[in-house]
C-alpha cells in the first residue's frame, strides 16, 4: 500500500509552498484525494518525479519591485 502525506509535508519535500502542491493536484500532476476538507497526497512515483513549475507569487513580484527601486536609485 502507498503511504499518504499531507500537502504541507509534500511541499516541504519539494521545496515549494503548500498552495503549489494543491495547484499541482488540481492540474492532475499529483495523485491525491480529499479527506473531509484536507488533501491527502500519495507518496508515490508521481510525487518523486514532480518538479515545481510555479515561479510567480508575491515573493517573486516583491523581488522584482525591489530590483526596480535599486535601479532607480542609482
VMD Tcl script that builds the backbone (N, CA, C; Angstrom):
set m [mol new atoms 222]
animate dup $m
set s [atomselect $m all]
$s set {name element resname resid chain x y z} {
  {N N UNK 1 A 0.837 -1.192 0.000}
  {CA C UNK 1 A 0.000 0.000 0.000}
  {C C UNK 1 A 0.878 1.251 0.000}
  {N N UNK 2 A 0.476 2.252 -0.751}
  {CA C UNK 2 A 1.203 3.509 -0.847}
  {C C UNK 2 A 0.898 4.376 0.369}
  {N N UNK 3 A 1.933 5.019 0.889}
  {CA C UNK 3 A 1.750 5.919 2.024}
  {C C UNK 3 A 1.072 7.209 1.587}
  {N N UNK 4 A 0.425 7.853 2.536}
  {CA C UNK 4 A -0.204 9.149 2.307}
  {C C UNK 4 A 0.503 10.190 3.150}
  {N N UNK 5 A 0.640 11.396 2.605}
  {CA C UNK 5 A 1.225 12.500 3.354}
  {C C UNK 5 A 0.356 13.738 3.166}
  {N N UNK 6 A 0.577 14.726 4.008}
  {CA C UNK 6 A -0.172 15.975 3.901}
  {C C UNK 6 A 0.403 16.844 2.798}
  {N N UNK 7 A -0.348 17.845 2.395}
  {CA C UNK 7 A 0.159 18.786 1.402}
  {C C UNK 7 A 1.340 19.564 1.968}
  {N N UNK 8 A 1.323 19.832 3.267}
  {CA C UNK 8 A 2.450 20.541 3.900}
  {C C UNK 8 A 3.720 19.700 3.839}
  {N N UNK 9 A 3.611 18.407 4.095}
  {CA C UNK 9 A 4.775 17.522 4.018}
  {C C UNK 9 A 5.272 17.421 2.581}
  {N N UNK 10 A 4.367 17.317 1.633}
  {CA C UNK 10 A 4.760 17.254 0.221}
  {C C UNK 10 A 5.482 18.543 -0.181}
  {N N UNK 11 A 4.971 19.683 0.267}
  {CA C UNK 11 A 5.601 20.972 -0.045}
  {C C UNK 11 A 6.993 21.055 0.566}
  {N N UNK 12 A 7.131 20.571 1.780}
  {CA C UNK 12 A 8.431 20.583 2.445}
  {C C UNK 12 A 9.436 19.739 1.671}
  {N N UNK 13 A 9.021 18.591 1.212}
  {CA C UNK 13 A 9.910 17.700 0.458}
  {C C UNK 13 A 10.321 18.296 -0.882}
  {N N UNK 14 A 9.406 19.011 -1.521}
  {CA C UNK 14 A 9.674 19.542 -2.852}
  {C C UNK 14 A 10.217 20.966 -2.816}
  {N N UNK 15 A 10.277 21.588 -1.651}
  {CA C UNK 15 A 10.825 22.938 -1.534}
  {C C UNK 15 A 9.942 24.004 -2.142}
  {N N UNK 16 A 8.637 23.838 -1.965}
  {CA C UNK 16 A 7.694 24.808 -2.515}
  {C C UNK 16 A 6.615 25.096 -1.473}
  {N N UNK 17 A 5.621 25.861 -1.861}
  {CA C UNK 17 A 4.531 26.172 -0.943}
  {C C UNK 17 A 3.459 25.090 -0.990}
  {N N UNK 18 A 2.664 25.077 0.041}
  {CA C UNK 18 A 1.524 24.160 0.104}
  {C C UNK 18 A 0.561 24.440 -1.053}
  {N N UNK 19 A 0.396 25.722 -1.377}
  {CA C UNK 19 A -0.513 26.097 -2.469}
  {C C UNK 19 A -0.009 25.562 -3.808}
  {N N UNK 20 A 1.308 25.517 -4.012}
  {CA C UNK 20 A 1.853 24.956 -5.250}
  {C C UNK 20 A 1.499 23.475 -5.360}
  {N N UNK 21 A 1.509 22.767 -4.234}
  {CA C UNK 21 A 1.134 21.347 -4.235}
  {C C UNK 21 A -0.356 21.203 -4.560}
  {N N UNK 22 A -1.186 22.036 -3.953}
  {CA C UNK 22 A -2.629 21.990 -4.225}
  {C C UNK 22 A -2.891 22.295 -5.701}
  {N N UNK 23 A -2.175 23.270 -6.250}
  {CA C UNK 23 A -2.329 23.590 -7.671}
  {C C UNK 23 A -1.946 22.398 -8.538}
  {N N UNK 24 A -0.873 21.701 -8.174}
  {CA C UNK 24 A -0.442 20.516 -8.922}
  {C C UNK 24 A -1.499 19.419 -8.851}
  {N N UNK 25 A -2.133 19.281 -7.692}
  {CA C UNK 25 A -3.202 18.283 -7.542}
  {C C UNK 25 A -4.365 18.624 -8.466}
  {N N UNK 26 A -4.778 19.888 -8.459}
  {CA C UNK 26 A -5.937 20.274 -9.273}
  {C C UNK 26 A -5.629 20.184 -10.767}
  {N N UNK 27 A -4.359 20.353 -11.151}
  {CA C UNK 27 A -3.977 20.176 -12.561}
  {C C UNK 27 A -3.882 18.704 -12.939}
  {N N UNK 28 A -3.822 17.833 -11.946}
  {CA C UNK 28 A -3.690 16.417 -12.217}
  {C C UNK 28 A -2.249 15.935 -12.248}
  {N N UNK 29 A -1.315 16.779 -11.809}
  {CA C UNK 29 A 0.106 16.404 -11.805}
  {C C UNK 29 A 0.458 15.479 -10.646}
  {N N UNK 30 A -0.305 15.530 -9.563}
  {CA C UNK 30 A -0.046 14.680 -8.397}
  {C C UNK 30 A -1.287 13.867 -8.058}
  {N N UNK 31 A -1.064 12.670 -7.542}
  {CA C UNK 31 A -2.160 11.796 -7.126}
  {C C UNK 31 A -2.538 12.121 -5.687}
  {N N UNK 32 A -3.797 12.423 -5.467}
  {CA C UNK 32 A -4.264 12.776 -4.129}
  {C C UNK 32 A -5.769 12.574 -4.061}
  {N N UNK 33 A -6.291 12.599 -2.853}
  {CA C UNK 33 A -7.735 12.595 -2.672}
  {C C UNK 33 A -8.058 13.415 -1.439}
  {N N UNK 34 A -9.310 13.811 -1.340}
  {CA C UNK 34 A -9.728 14.683 -0.263}
  {C C UNK 34 A -10.334 13.870 0.869}
  {N N UNK 35 A -9.832 14.091 2.059}
  {CA C UNK 35 A -10.382 13.506 3.286}
  {C C UNK 35 A -11.067 14.636 4.032}
  {N N UNK 36 A -12.377 14.689 3.934}
  {CA C UNK 36 A -13.070 15.839 4.510}
  {C C UNK 36 A -12.672 17.080 3.731}
  {N N UNK 37 A -12.066 18.053 4.420}
  {CA C UNK 37 A -11.612 19.267 3.744}
  {C C UNK 37 A -10.110 19.288 3.523}
  {N N UNK 38 A -9.428 18.171 3.729}
  {CA C UNK 38 A -7.977 18.122 3.653}
  {C C UNK 38 A -7.521 17.181 2.546}
  {N N UNK 39 A -6.514 17.616 1.780}
  {CA C UNK 39 A -5.946 16.759 0.748}
  {C C UNK 39 A -4.953 15.786 1.356}
  {N N UNK 40 A -4.983 14.552 0.894}
  {CA C UNK 40 A -4.001 13.529 1.244}
  {C C UNK 40 A -3.278 13.168 -0.045}
  {N N UNK 41 A -1.976 13.346 -0.055}
  {CA C UNK 41 A -1.165 13.134 -1.249}
  {C C UNK 41 A -0.529 11.752 -1.177}
  {N N UNK 42 A -0.601 11.010 -2.269}
  {CA C UNK 42 A 0.063 9.714 -2.326}
  {C C UNK 42 A 1.568 9.934 -2.415}
  {N N UNK 43 A 2.308 9.290 -1.540}
  {CA C UNK 43 A 3.765 9.350 -1.562}
  {C C UNK 43 A 4.237 8.288 -2.554}
  {N N UNK 44 A 4.202 8.653 -3.846}
  {CA C UNK 44 A 4.467 7.678 -4.907}
  {C C UNK 44 A 5.435 8.244 -5.936}
  {N N UNK 45 A 5.548 7.565 -7.032}
  {CA C UNK 45 A 6.442 7.988 -8.100}
  {C C UNK 45 A 6.095 9.345 -8.675}
  {N N UNK 46 A 4.806 9.685 -8.725}
  {CA C UNK 46 A 4.394 10.981 -9.261}
  {C C UNK 46 A 4.928 12.109 -8.387}
  {N N UNK 47 A 4.874 11.934 -7.074}
  {CA C UNK 47 A 5.416 12.947 -6.171}
  {C C UNK 47 A 6.936 13.020 -6.311}
  {N N UNK 48 A 7.591 11.875 -6.390}
  {CA C UNK 48 A 9.044 11.849 -6.528}
  {C C UNK 48 A 9.485 12.539 -7.822}
  {N N UNK 49 A 8.726 12.374 -8.887}
  {CA C UNK 49 A 9.083 12.945 -10.178}
  {C C UNK 49 A 8.622 14.388 -10.346}
  {N N UNK 50 A 7.729 14.846 -9.496}
  {CA C UNK 50 A 7.157 16.186 -9.641}
  {C C UNK 50 A 8.222 17.259 -9.473}
  {N N UNK 51 A 8.270 18.191 -10.420}
  {CA C UNK 51 A 9.154 19.342 -10.335}
  {C C UNK 51 A 8.288 20.582 -10.253}
  {N N UNK 52 A 8.606 21.452 -9.323}
  {CA C UNK 52 A 7.833 22.670 -9.117}
  {C C UNK 52 A 7.927 23.524 -10.372}
  {N N UNK 53 A 6.767 23.938 -10.889}
  {CA C UNK 53 A 6.712 24.703 -12.127}
  {C C UNK 53 A 6.375 26.169 -11.886}
  {N N UNK 54 A 5.935 26.482 -10.685}
  {CA C UNK 54 A 5.438 27.823 -10.425}
  {C C UNK 54 A 6.549 28.753 -9.984}
  {N N UNK 55 A 6.595 29.938 -10.598}
  {CA C UNK 55 A 7.612 30.915 -10.246}
  {C C UNK 55 A 7.014 32.246 -9.837}
  {N N UNK 56 A 5.711 32.373 -9.962}
  {CA C UNK 56 A 5.055 33.636 -9.645}
  {C C UNK 56 A 4.809 33.795 -8.165}
  {N N UNK 57 A 3.878 34.640 -7.840}
  {CA C UNK 57 A 3.527 34.851 -6.450}
  {C C UNK 57 A 4.074 36.153 -5.905}
  {N N UNK 58 A 3.672 36.469 -4.699}
  {CA C UNK 58 A 4.052 37.729 -4.087}
  {C C UNK 58 A 5.554 37.861 -3.902}
  {N N UNK 59 A 6.214 36.799 -3.499}
  {CA C UNK 59 A 7.646 36.874 -3.268}
  {C C UNK 59 A 8.368 37.257 -4.557}
  {N N UNK 60 A 7.977 36.637 -5.645}
  {CA C UNK 60 A 8.593 36.922 -6.948}
  {C C UNK 60 A 8.373 38.380 -7.323}
  {N N UNK 61 A 7.151 38.888 -7.191}
  {CA C UNK 61 A 6.854 40.272 -7.537}
  {C C UNK 61 A 7.592 41.226 -6.614}
  {N N UNK 62 A 7.687 40.906 -5.339}
  {CA C UNK 62 A 8.373 41.768 -4.385}
  {C C UNK 62 A 9.848 41.892 -4.751}
  {N N UNK 63 A 10.481 40.813 -5.182}
  {CA C UNK 63 A 11.884 40.865 -5.593}
  {C C UNK 63 A 12.048 41.746 -6.821}
  {N N UNK 64 A 11.130 41.641 -7.775}
  {CA C UNK 64 A 11.195 42.469 -8.978}
  {C C UNK 64 A 11.078 43.938 -8.618}
  {N N UNK 65 A 10.121 44.284 -7.744}
  {CA C UNK 65 A 9.916 45.666 -7.345}
  {C C UNK 65 A 11.135 46.198 -6.614}
  {N N UNK 66 A 11.735 45.409 -5.739}
  {CA C UNK 66 A 12.924 45.838 -5.022}
  {C C UNK 66 A 14.069 46.078 -5.992}
  {N N UNK 67 A 14.195 45.230 -6.999}
  {CA C UNK 67 A 15.228 45.383 -8.018}
  {C C UNK 67 A 15.010 46.673 -8.805}
  {N N UNK 68 A 13.756 46.982 -9.123}
  {CA C UNK 68 A 13.432 48.199 -9.856}
  {C C UNK 68 A 13.768 49.426 -9.025}
  {N N UNK 69 A 13.505 49.376 -7.718}
  {CA C UNK 69 A 13.792 50.508 -6.829}
  {C C UNK 69 A 15.293 50.756 -6.750}
  {N N UNK 70 A 16.079 49.704 -6.656}
  {CA C UNK 70 A 17.545 49.849 -6.597}
  {C C UNK 70 A 18.046 50.463 -7.885}
  {N N UNK 71 A 17.515 50.030 -9.014}
  {CA C UNK 71 A 17.934 50.562 -10.313}
  {C C UNK 71 A 17.586 52.033 -10.423}
  {N N UNK 72 A 16.435 52.436 -9.922}
  {CA C UNK 72 A 16.006 53.832 -9.985}
  {C C UNK 72 A 16.853 54.723 -9.094}
  {N N UNK 73 A 17.376 54.169 -7.991}
  {CA C UNK 73 A 18.172 54.942 -7.047}
  {C C UNK 73 A 19.586 55.212 -7.572}
  {N N UNK 74 A 20.060 54.372 -8.481}
  {CA C UNK 74 A 21.447 54.514 -8.933}
  {C C UNK 74 A 21.572 55.363 -10.156}
}
mol reanalyze $m
mol bondsrecalc $m
mol representation Tube
mol addrep $m
